[in-house]
Amino acid sequence: MENKAWKTIEKYNMIKNGDSIVVGLSGGADSCALLHYLVSIREKLSLNIIACHVNHMIRGEEADRDERFSKAFCDNLGVECRILKINVPELARLRHESTEKCARDIRYEFFIKTANECSAKIATAHTASDNAETVIYNLSRGSGISGLCGIPPVRDNIIRPLISVLREDTESYCRKNSIDYVTDSTNLTNEYTRNKIRLGIIPVLKEINPSVIENISRMTDNLRCNVDFLYSFSEEHLKRCEDARYKETYKAKLLYRCDEAVFAHMIRILTSRYDIIPEMRHIKLIRKICQSGGEVQINQNVYAVCRQGLFRITEKRNSEKFSILLSDIKDRIVIKHKKIVLKKIPVSEINNAEKNSDLLFINLLDCDTIPYGAVLRYREGGDMFALPKRGVTKPVKKLFTEMKIPAERRDSILLLADGNDILWIDGIGASEKYRCKKTTSDVLQIIVSDENY
């Protein structure tokens, strides 16, 4: 394992002398082997290593056991261990996401936050076995060439030193170095798709060719070179198709005229922000609507829409009612790729430039006027909004129509509401009744930005 890992590090220039590295530690064989190996080369490369463990609160006492084990393992290695304990099933319900996706997002958010604090790279323990499972999973879904590229060895500041190492290699490394590790009981059942691939499909493929995982790794390396070129070429074409009037909107005719391979990659670029790899059947349907108009549902909430010659990828609200009590939100929350940061600050901290700018002032609310029962939610029938400085109250539905907000986006715009009285609308600002005024002492500042993992 050591030789394979070192060759991978050198091949992709993953680690340099003096680097700080945040290691994702689950307590399993792969992550324990990775952390132990990086510690073994720590002195040689003058590395600063921090481990991060997330207790998702999914498996009860077993999850607590993994947390205790990870902390003790790090103590024995002389490595700082940072732990996040968070109720992922409850958060997944609030976000209307699967538990698996929510857990992944939370892990990477924690890793990225820690890495930013330490000016560090992030090392995850994905192996060649994980890569093979990913390729087979994407193949079963009918994904194109990008899905067959598997897990990239390097993505942004995320490195995967074990990506050429087999799972058997990490277990052998643990035995050789007398390293204990824990086993997630859910990995031993056929309840999850990846487990079905790991426990059912991979063993059959190994009967056909014992080197199947290594061969898949070679295939993904070769495909990745081709895809890198296609992506850079497609990105240039995508820029030429942009409609200058609207954000993330494209001229459908220009998209349709592109070569089919380039078109497919442009669609994958647009869907990547939703963490989606569209299947080829979706891409063919999307190409059709670029010619004749319409919409294509890519997954439960994400749609490709073409109307009046303009194309966009958009996310629609889940039909289940969603709301989060404002008083329950501490500092920030992430909802559908949007990070909402709430800051209660004295009005004296706002400088004169901000006070005199309507553009910056719209997301400031007078704390004293906000009802305790206010909630963040999407629009509902009967919602009313008082336009700032105009003395006019309008139905939110009519306001969205007058502002020419695309119909498919209206149900995913966040509102702060007390009943049908709307205090604030994302992108529009605070209501006249609740906005910050000269007599305000404390303000609630709402900052909304895209959240990428």
C-alpha positions as semicolon CSV with decimal commas, in nm:
position;residue;x (nm);y (nm);z (nm)
1;M;0,000;0,000;0,000
2;E;0,279;0,242;0,091
3;N;0,441;0,226;-0,255
4;K;0,111;0,273;-0,438
5;A;0,016;0,567;-0,221
6;W;0,354;0,736;-0,262
7;K;0,349;0,692;-0,642
8;T;0,000;0,844;-0,651
9;I;0,112;1,141;-0,439
10;E;0,406;1,200;-0,672
11;K;0,208;1,147;-0,995
12;Y;-0,055;1,406;-0,908
13;N;0,173;1,634;-0,702
14;M;-0,071;1,599;-0,413
15;I;0,151;1,694;-0,120
16;K;0,438;1,939;-0,084
17;N;0,683;2,000;0,198
18;G;0,524;2,190;0,484
19;D;0,162;2,122;0,380
20;S;-0,121;2,110;0,631
21;I;-0,362;1,824;0,567
22;V;-0,712;1,765;0,703
23;V;-0,784;1,391;0,699
24;G;-1,141;1,262;0,693
25;L;-1,151;0,987;0,956
26;S;-1,449;0,753;0,986
27;G;-1,269;0,492;1,196
28;G;-1,285;0,230;0,919
29;A;-0,988;0,045;0,772
30;D;-0,939;0,280;0,476
31;S;-0,934;0,606;0,672
32;C;-0,728;0,461;0,957
33;A;-0,471;0,332;0,706
34;L;-0,460;0,673;0,535
35;L;-0,410;0,865;0,858
36;H;-0,147;0,622;0,985
37;Y;0,041;0,638;0,653
38;L;0,038;1,020;0,642
39;V;0,169;1,026;1,000
40;S;0,448;0,790;0,891
41;I;0,567;1,046;0,632
42;R;0,484;1,349;0,849
43;E;0,842;1,413;0,960
44;K;0,987;1,349;0,614
45;L;0,764;1,617;0,455
46;S;0,718;1,844;0,761
47;L;0,341;1,794;0,750
48;N;0,080;1,936;0,986
49;I;-0,199;1,679;1,014
50;I;-0,548;1,730;1,159
51;A;-0,815;1,459;1,161
52;C;-1,186;1,529;1,128
53;H;-1,455;1,284;1,240
54;V;-1,830;1,332;1,193
55;N;-2,082;1,153;1,415
56;H;-2,396;1,161;1,199
57;M;-2,614;1,028;1,483
58;I;-2,757;0,769;1,245
59;R;-2,650;0,444;1,412
60;G;-2,702;0,524;1,780
61;E;-2,446;0,369;2,015
62;E;-2,243;0,234;1,724
63;A;-2,189;0,590;1,595
64;D;-2,084;0,702;1,946
65;R;-1,844;0,405;1,957
66;D;-1,688;0,519;1,627
67;E;-1,646;0,869;1,768
68;R;-1,471;0,740;2,082
69;F;-1,250;0,510;1,876
70;S;-1,146;0,788;1,634
71;K;-1,054;1,021;1,920
72;A;-0,843;0,750;2,090
73;F;-0,679;0,651;1,761
74;C;-0,572;1,012;1,698
75;D;-0,445;1,048;2,056
76;N;-0,222;0,744;2,007
77;L;-0,081;0,893;1,685
78;G;-0,032;1,238;1,834
79;V;-0,278;1,395;1,591
80;E;-0,533;1,665;1,669
81;C;-0,886;1,528;1,624
82;R;-1,179;1,758;1,558
83;I;-1,524;1,607;1,601
84;L;-1,863;1,721;1,471
85;K;-2,172;1,558;1,617
86;I;-2,487;1,645;1,426
87;N;-2,834;1,495;1,382
88;V;-2,820;1,422;1,010
89;P;-3,161;1,244;0,984
90;E;-3,334;1,552;1,130
91;L;-3,134;1,792;0,910
92;A;-3,207;1,579;0,601
93;R;-3,578;1,611;0,680
94;L;-3,548;1,990;0,701
95;R;-3,353;2,006;0,376
96;H;-3,580;1,756;0,197
97;E;-3,277;1,547;0,103
98;S;-3,182;1,183;0,135
99;T;-2,994;1,098;0,454
100;E;-2,699;0,974;0,246
101;K;-2,664;1,301;0,050
102;C;-2,714;1,517;0,357
103;A;-2,447;1,321;0,547
104;R;-2,201;1,364;0,261
105;D;-2,269;1,738;0,237
106;I;-2,225;1,781;0,612
107;R;-1,894;1,593;0,606
108;Y;-1,751;1,804;0,328
109;E;-1,879;2,125;0,482
110;F;-1,696;2,032;0,805
111;F;-1,380;1,932;0,617
112;I;-1,380;2,251;0,411
113;K;-1,443;2,472;0,715
114;T;-1,153;2,309;0,902
115;A;-0,927;2,326;0,596
116;N;-1,000;2,696;0,552
117;E;-0,918;2,762;0,917
118;C;-0,587;2,575;0,886
119;S;-0,497;2,672;0,525
120;A;-0,493;2,299;0,457
121;K;-0,564;2,041;0,190
122;I;-0,831;1,776;0,248
123;A;-0,737;1,408;0,221
124;T;-1,013;1,147;0,188
125;A;-0,960;0,771;0,198
126;H;-1,129;0,677;-0,131
127;T;-0,966;0,367;-0,280
128;A;-0,957;0,199;-0,621
129;S;-1,234;-0,025;-0,488
130;D;-1,452;0,280;-0,417
131;N;-1,369;0,409;-0,765
132;A;-1,479;0,083;-0,928
133;E;-1,806;0,083;-0,735
134;T;-1,872;0,442;-0,843
135;V;-1,809;0,356;-1,209
136;I;-2,043;0,056;-1,196
137;Y;-2,310;0,262;-1,019
138;N;-2,287;0,539;-1,281
139;L;-2,288;0,282;-1,562
140;S;-2,608;0,129;-1,424
141;R;-2,771;0,473;-1,432
142;G;-2,680;0,527;-1,796
143;S;-2,440;0,816;-1,733
144;G;-2,207;0,932;-2,007
145;I;-1,830;0,943;-2,028
146;S;-1,788;1,177;-1,729
147;G;-1,967;0,929;-1,501
148;L;-1,730;0,656;-1,617
149;C;-1,431;0,866;-1,506
150;G;-1,508;0,767;-1,147
151;I;-1,359;0,950;-0,848
152;P;-1,093;1,211;-0,940
153;P;-0,755;1,174;-0,762
154;V;-0,747;1,553;-0,711
155;R;-1,037;1,799;-0,712
156;D;-0,970;2,156;-0,604
157;N;-0,792;2,116;-0,267
158;I;-0,921;1,761;-0,210
159;I;-0,665;1,483;-0,254
160;R;-0,709;1,105;-0,254
161;P;-0,371;0,937;-0,193
162;L;-0,526;0,586;-0,179
163;I;-0,714;0,607;-0,511
164;S;-0,487;0,341;-0,669
165;V;-0,499;0,117;-0,360
166;L;-0,736;-0,179;-0,321
167;R;-0,953;-0,218;-0,013
168;E;-0,768;-0,543;0,055
169;D;-0,445;-0,341;0,060
170;T;-0,566;-0,109;0,335
171;E;-0,683;-0,403;0,546
172;S;-0,348;-0,575;0,495
173;Y;-0,169;-0,251;0,594
174;C;-0,375;-0,237;0,913
175;R;-0,289;-0,597;1,001
176;K;0,082;-0,544;0,929
177;N;0,094;-0,233;1,150
178;S;-0,136;-0,374;1,424
179;I;-0,395;-0,102;1,357
180;D;-0,741;-0,156;1,500
181;Y;-1,041;-0,017;1,314
182;V;-1,419;-0,023;1,340
183;T;-1,672;-0,161;1,094
184;D;-1,991;0,021;0,999
185;S;-2,265;-0,242;1,031
186;T;-2,460;-0,086;0,743
187;N;-2,173;-0,182;0,508
188;L;-2,257;-0,549;0,564
189;T;-2,618;-0,532;0,441
190;N;-2,774;-0,509;0,094
191;E;-2,990;-0,216;0,202
192;Y;-2,788;0,044;0,008
193;T;-2,708;0,043;-0,365
194;R;-2,332;0,066;-0,313
195;N;-2,341;-0,235;-0,082
196;K;-2,521;-0,437;-0,351
197;I;-2,242;-0,350;-0,593
198;R;-1,969;-0,424;-0,336
199;L;-2,117;-0,749;-0,207
200;G;-2,289;-0,881;-0,519
201;I;-2,151;-0,744;-0,845
202;I;-1,778;-0,697;-0,774
203;P;-1,724;-1,063;-0,664
204;V;-1,884;-1,187;-0,990
205;L;-1,664;-0,957;-1,200
206;K;-1,358;-1,081;-1,012
207;E;-1,448;-1,437;-1,112
208;I;-1,432;-1,323;-1,474
209;N;-1,111;-1,124;-1,425
210;P;-0,937;-1,100;-1,086
211;S;-0,778;-0,770;-1,197
212;V;-1,110;-0,601;-1,276
213;I;-1,065;-0,319;-1,020
214;E;-0,715;-0,234;-1,144
215;N;-0,844;-0,240;-1,503
216;I;-1,127;-0,003;-1,415
217;S;-0,872;0,231;-1,257
218;R;-0,667;0,235;-1,579
219;M;-0,980;0,298;-1,783
220;T;-1,083;0,593;-1,566
221;D;-0,734;0,746;-1,594
222;N;-0,751;0,730;-1,976
223;L;-1,107;0,862;-1,995
224;R;-1,027;1,150;-1,760
225;C;-0,772;1,291;-2,005
226;N;-1,031;1,296;-2,283
227;V;-1,298;1,444;-2,061
228;D;-1,069;1,722;-1,935
229;F;-1,021;1,841;-2,293
230;L;-1,392;1,815;-2,375
231;Y;-1,489;2,007;-2,062
232;S;-1,257;2,299;-2,130
233;F;-1,378;2,311;-2,492
234;S;-1,744;2,293;-2,380
235;E;-1,701;2,566;-2,118
236;E;-1,590;2,806;-2,390
237;H;-1,895;2,722;-2,602
238;L;-2,124;2,759;-2,303
239;K;-2,001;3,114;-2,242
240;R;-2,087;3,203;-2,603
241;C;-2,442;3,075;-2,549
242;E;-2,514;3,291;-2,241
243;D;-2,802;3,537;-2,251
244;A;-2,671;3,863;-2,106
245;R;-3,012;3,965;-1,970
246;Y;-3,062;3,681;-1,722
247;K;-2,830;3,498;-1,484
248;E;-2,760;3,130;-1,567
249;T;-2,980;3,149;-1,877
250;Y;-2,872;3,043;-2,227
251;K;-2,988;3,086;-2,586
252;A;-3,147;2,755;-2,677
253;K;-3,078;2,774;-3,051
254;L;-2,706;2,824;-2,995
255;L;-2,697;2,526;-2,757
256;Y;-2,883;2,306;-3,004
257;R;-2,644;2,389;-3,288
258;C;-2,345;2,255;-3,094
259;D;-2,200;1,910;-3,162
260;E;-2,380;1,641;-2,960
261;A;-2,072;1,553;-2,753
262;V;-2,011;1,919;-2,670
263;F;-2,380;1,967;-2,590
264;A;-2,374;1,673;-2,347
265;H;-2,075;1,818;-2,165
266;M;-2,234;2,163;-2,145
267;I;-2,539;2,008;-1,976
268;R;-2,316;1,820;-1,732
269;I;-2,139;2,144;-1,645
270;L;-2,475;2,310;-1,573
271;T;-2,605;2,021;-1,360
272;S;-2,283;1,978;-1,162
273;R;-2,382;2,255;-0,916
274;Y;-2,673;2,032;-0,811
275;D;-2,437;1,737;-0,763
276;I;-2,609;1,555;-1,050
277;I;-2,463;1,349;-1,333
278;P;-2,751;1,334;-1,586
279;E;-2,819;1,012;-1,772
280;M;-2,790;1,004;-2,151
281;R;-3,169;0,974;-2,185
282;H;-3,201;1,305;-2,001
283;I;-2,945;1,472;-2,225
284;K;-3,127;1,354;-2,540
285;L;-3,458;1,487;-2,408
286;I;-3,293;1,816;-2,310
287;R;-3,154;1,853;-2,662
288;K;-3,506;1,812;-2,799
289;I;-3,654;2,086;-2,580
290;C;-3,376;2,322;-2,690
291;Q;-3,525;2,288;-3,036
292;S;-3,898;2,289;-2,958
293;G;-3,937;2,412;-2,597
294;G;-4,066;2,235;-2,286
295;E;-3,914;2,092;-1,973
296;V;-3,733;1,774;-1,863
297;Q;-3,731;1,644;-1,506
298;I;-3,374;1,534;-1,427
299;N;-3,438;1,419;-1,071
300;Q;-3,700;1,475;-0,803
301;N;-3,648;1,852;-0,782
302;V;-3,421;1,959;-1,070
303;Y;-3,558;2,044;-1,415
304;A;-3,422;2,159;-1,750
305;V;-3,656;2,425;-1,886
306;C;-3,674;2,592;-2,228
307;R;-3,926;2,871;-2,285
308;Q;-3,931;3,157;-2,536
309;G;-3,597;3,046;-2,675
310;L;-3,420;3,059;-2,338
311;F;-3,279;2,757;-2,156
312;R;-3,193;2,708;-1,789
313;I;-3,145;2,440;-1,525
314;T;-3,365;2,508;-1,225
315;E;-3,464;2,356;-0,892
316;K;-3,828;2,333;-0,797
317;R;-3,961;2,321;-0,446
318;N;-4,056;1,987;-0,299
319;S;-4,434;1,966;-0,262
320;E;-4,399;1,894;0,110
321;K;-4,445;2,208;0,318
322;F;-4,116;2,349;0,441
323;S;-4,053;2,599;0,718
324;I;-3,786;2,669;0,979
325;L;-3,863;2,878;1,283
326;L;-3,633;3,179;1,280
327;S;-3,566;3,153;1,654
328;D;-3,436;2,797;1,604
329;I;-3,163;2,902;1,361
330;K;-2,824;2,961;1,520
331;D;-2,592;3,174;1,305
332;R;-2,645;2,996;0,973
333;I;-2,813;2,716;0,783
334;V;-2,775;2,564;0,436
335;I;-3,090;2,514;0,229
336;K;-3,079;2,381;-0,125
337;H;-2,726;2,498;-0,206
338;K;-2,794;2,836;-0,044
339;K;-2,608;2,939;0,269
340;I;-2,816;3,170;0,489
341;V;-2,618;3,363;0,749
342;L;-2,805;3,558;1,018
343;K;-2,631;3,833;1,213
344;K;-2,784;4,039;1,491
345;I;-2,576;4,356;1,519
346;P;-2,613;4,708;1,662
347;V;-2,708;4,961;1,396
348;S;-2,398;5,159;1,501
349;E;-2,181;4,891;1,337
350;I;-2,324;4,972;0,995
351;N;-2,109;5,230;0,824
352;N;-2,245;5,540;0,656
353;A;-2,197;5,400;0,306
354;E;-2,423;5,106;0,388
355;K;-2,678;5,329;0,559
356;N;-2,706;5,543;0,247
357;S;-2,722;5,251;0,004
358;D;-3,063;5,101;-0,067
359;L;-2,889;4,809;-0,238
360;L;-2,702;4,705;0,078
361;F;-2,977;4,811;0,315
362;I;-3,252;4,585;0,179
363;N;-3,140;4,278;0,377
364;L;-3,142;4,455;0,713
365;L;-3,448;4,412;0,934
366;D;-3,541;4,595;1,253
367;C;-3,499;4,331;1,526
368;D;-3,763;4,491;1,749
369;T;-4,033;4,444;1,483
370;I;-3,969;4,077;1,399
371;P;-4,242;3,849;1,544
372;Y;-4,117;3,555;1,753
373;G;-4,306;3,307;1,535
374;A;-4,145;3,419;1,206
375;V;-4,035;3,132;0,981
376;L;-3,817;3,084;0,675
377;R;-4,022;2,913;0,406
378;Y;-4,130;2,924;0,043
379;R;-4,433;3,114;-0,086
380;E;-4,790;3,016;-0,006
381;G;-5,127;3,131;-0,127
382;G;-5,238;3,460;0,028
383;D;-4,885;3,591;0,098
384;M;-4,869;3,974;0,102
385;F;-4,564;4,201;0,085
386;A;-4,534;4,576;0,157
387;L;-4,296;4,733;-0,095
388;P;-4,029;4,951;0,071
389;K;-4,078;5,330;0,045
390;R;-4,382;5,292;-0,182
391;G;-4,669;5,253;0,062
392;V;-4,811;4,969;-0,150
393;T;-4,890;4,614;-0,035
394;K;-4,917;4,347;-0,304
395;P;-4,976;3,973;-0,325
396;V;-4,640;3,796;-0,360
397;K;-4,776;3,611;-0,662
398;K;-4,850;3,939;-0,842
399;L;-4,514;4,087;-0,739
400;F;-4,322;3,791;-0,885
401;T;-4,520;3,820;-1,209
402;E;-4,452;4,194;-1,240
403;M;-4,082;4,136;-1,176
404;K;-4,081;3,872;-1,453
405;I;-3,929;3,609;-1,227
406;P;-3,935;3,280;-1,425
407;A;-4,232;3,070;-1,316
408;E;-4,020;2,764;-1,239
409;R;-3,806;2,963;-0,993
410;R;-4,083;3,127;-0,792
411;D;-4,148;2,828;-0,566
412;S;-3,782;2,806;-0,458
413;I;-3,739;3,168;-0,344
414;L;-3,692;3,194;0,032
415;L;-3,925;3,415;0,236
416;L;-3,928;3,523;0,600
417;A;-4,292;3,517;0,704
418;D;-4,531;3,564;0,993
419;G;-4,844;3,393;0,871
420;N;-4,912;3,551;0,531
421;D;-4,734;3,872;0,630
422;I;-4,399;3,860;0,446
423;L;-4,110;4,028;0,627
424;W;-3,837;3,963;0,372
425;I;-3,791;3,805;0,026
426;D;-3,457;3,674;-0,100
427;G;-3,341;3,897;-0,385
428;I;-3,601;4,165;-0,313
429;G;-3,536;4,257;0,048
430;A;-3,722;4,362;0,361
431;S;-4,083;4,475;0,377
432;E;-4,154;4,843;0,448
433;K;-4,301;4,740;0,783
434;Y;-3,991;4,552;0,900
435;R;-3,697;4,717;0,724
436;C;-3,425;4,898;0,916
437;K;-3,507;5,265;0,979
438;K;-3,331;5,562;1,137
439;T;-3,488;5,484;1,476
440;T;-3,368;5,120;1,472
441;S;-3,124;5,015;1,746
442;D;-3,046;4,651;1,654
443;V;-3,070;4,497;1,309
444;L;-3,095;4,143;1,175
445;Q;-2,874;4,108;0,869
446;I;-2,958;3,825;0,630
447;I;-2,678;3,718;0,395
448;V;-2,758;3,462;0,124
449;S;-2,489;3,304;-0,093
450;D;-2,429;2,993;-0,299
451;E;-2,287;2,705;-0,092
452;N;-2,045;2,474;-0,276
453;Y;-1,886;2,161;-0,134
